Amino acid sequence: MKDSHILQFVSMLLGILSIILPYIVLSFARSAIDGIIYLIALGVALLVSIVGIILAAVSIKKARDYGDNKAKGIVGLITSIVGTLSCLIVLAIIGSIIAIAMSY
């Protein structure tokens, strides 16, 4: 029972972190080396969001088995999915910008 609450909370935190991490790092990017650090931060945010999705799914299943409230798990799942999608969209935009710049 208690571990489902912990998993729900952690998945929610990971989802929120995966949404805000790329924008925090982007606000500090000033040079090309910062661009590389930004790409690494995007990769880390993508990984964090995938872990958040997995933890949210496990916590929702455990909450359902125990008959507990699964609201935080659902919020963790939604925020992790939004974090994943935003990271993928930003990576696609950066990739297309690099491809256009390389063609000139």
Contacts in CASP RR format, 6 or more apart in sequence:
PFRMAT RR
TARGET T0000
AUTHOR 0000-0000-0000
METHOD contacts of the structure
MODEL  1
MKDSHILQFVSMLLGILSIILPYIVLSFARSAIDGIIYLIALGVALLVSI
VGIILAAVSIKKARDYGDNKAKGIVGLITSIVGTLSCLIVLAIIGSIIAI
AMSY
1 66 0 8 1.000
1 68 0 8 1.000
3 62 0 8 1.000
4 59 0 8 1.000
4 62 0 8 1.000
4 63 0 8 1.000
4 66 0 8 1.000
4 68 0 8 1.000
4 70 0 8 1.000
5 59 0 8 1.000
5 68 0 8 1.000
5 72 0 8 1.000
7 55 0 8 1.000
7 56 0 8 1.000
7 58 0 8 1.000
7 59 0 8 1.000
7 62 0 8 1.000
7 73 0 8 1.000
8 56 0 8 1.000
8 59 0 8 1.000
8 60 0 8 1.000
8 63 0 8 1.000
8 70 0 8 1.000
8 71 0 8 1.000
8 72 0 8 1.000
8 73 0 8 1.000
8 76 0 8 1.000
9 72 0 8 1.000
10 52 0 8 1.000
10 55 0 8 1.000
11 52 0 8 1.000
11 53 0 8 1.000
11 55 0 8 1.000
11 56 0 8 1.000
11 59 0 8 1.000
11 72 0 8 1.000
11 73 0 8 1.000
11 76 0 8 1.000
11 77 0 8 1.000
11 80 0 8 1.000
12 56 0 8 1.000
12 72 0 8 1.000
12 73 0 8 1.000
12 75 0 8 1.000
12 76 0 8 1.000
12 79 0 8 1.000
14 48 0 8 1.000
14 49 0 8 1.000
14 51 0 8 1.000
14 52 0 8 1.000
14 55 0 8 1.000
14 76 0 8 1.000
14 80 0 8 1.000
15 48 0 8 1.000
15 49 0 8 1.000
15 52 0 8 1.000
15 76 0 8 1.000
15 79 0 8 1.000
15 80 0 8 1.000
15 82 0 8 1.000
15 83 0 8 1.000
16 79 0 8 1.000
17 45 0 8 1.000
17 48 0 8 1.000
18 45 0 8 1.000
18 46 0 8 1.000
18 48 0 8 1.000
18 49 0 8 1.000
18 52 0 8 1.000
18 79 0 8 1.000
18 80 0 8 1.000
18 83 0 8 1.000
18 84 0 8 1.000
18 87 0 8 1.000
19 79 0 8 1.000
19 82 0 8 1.000
19 83 0 8 1.000
19 86 0 8 1.000
21 41 0 8 1.000
21 44 0 8 1.000
21 45 0 8 1.000
21 48 0 8 1.000
22 38 0 8 1.000
22 41 0 8 1.000
22 42 0 8 1.000
22 45 0 8 1.000
22 86 0 8 1.000
22 87 0 8 1.000
22 90 0 8 1.000
25 37 0 8 1.000
25 38 0 8 1.000
25 41 0 8 1.000
25 42 0 8 1.000
26 38 0 8 1.000
28 34 0 8 1.000
29 35 0 8 1.000
29 37 0 8 1.000
29 38 0 8 1.000
39 91 0 8 1.000
39 94 0 8 1.000
42 87 0 8 1.000
42 90 0 8 1.000
42 91 0 8 1.000
42 94 0 8 1.000
43 87 0 8 1.000
43 91 0 8 1.000
45 83 0 8 1.000
45 87 0 8 1.000
46 84 0 8 1.000
46 87 0 8 1.000
46 88 0 8 1.000
46 91 0 8 1.000
49 80 0 8 1.000
49 81 0 8 1.000
49 83 0 8 1.000
49 84 0 8 1.000
49 87 0 8 1.000
50 80 0 8 1.000
50 84 0 8 1.000
52 76 0 8 1.000
52 77 0 8 1.000
52 80 0 8 1.000
53 77 0 8 1.000
53 80 0 8 1.000
53 81 0 8 1.000
53 84 0 8 1.000
56 73 0 8 1.000
56 74 0 8 1.000
56 76 0 8 1.000
56 77 0 8 1.000
56 80 0 8 1.000
57 77 0 8 1.000
59 70 0 8 1.000
59 72 0 8 1.000
59 73 0 8 1.000
60 70 0 8 1.000
60 73 0 8 1.000
60 74 0 8 1.000
60 77 0 8 1.000
62 68 0 8 1.000
63 69 0 8 1.000
63 70 0 8 1.000
63 73 0 8 1.000
64 70 0 8 1.000
END
